[in-house]
Amino acid sequence: MADARSETPGFLGHVLRGLRGAVTLRLRPRQRPAPPKAAPGPSPTDGLDAAEQAALEQLGAADGYATRWPVRREVARSLASRQLVVVASDYVLLTEAGRRALTGRPRRD
């Protein structure tokens, strides 16, 4: 009788065999696909209006750092959304992209 039971697993044997396979599948590392290449889109400096350009030049003249930056809120938000400046509660910082926008140099990859 004991031999017959070992050859044909019962319900618990099927469950354990299924769990063992599930655990094995989870332990295998996932192969993630490579991230897609970014499509060349418009530069963040495209379409700067006169006020935005003047604000960048003003910050560039201050060596890219200022504790006071008298520009309109819309101008500051626009430049920050394009990642040309970083606006903190007590300072404003010109980013590398902002410096490139001032000098007109192309982006490095």
Stockholm file with secondary structure:
# STOCKHOLM 1.0

chainA/1-109         MADARSETPGFLGHVLRGLRGAVTLRLRPRQRPAPPKAAPGPSPTDGLDAAEQAALEQLGAADGYATRWPVRREVARSLASRQLVVVASDYVLLTEAGRRALTGRPRRD
#=GR chainA/1-109 SS CHHHHHHSCCHHHHHHHHHHHHHHHHHSCCCCCCCCCCCCCCCTTTTCCHHHHHHHHHHHHTTTEESCCCCCHHHHHHHHHTTSEEECSSCEEECHHHHHHHHTCCCCC
#=GC SS_cons         CHHHHHHSCCHHHHHHHHHHHHHHHHHSCCCCCCCCCCCCCCCTTTTCCHHHHHHHHHHHHTTTEESCCCCCHHHHHHHHHTTSEEECSSCEEECHHHHHHHHTCCCCC
//
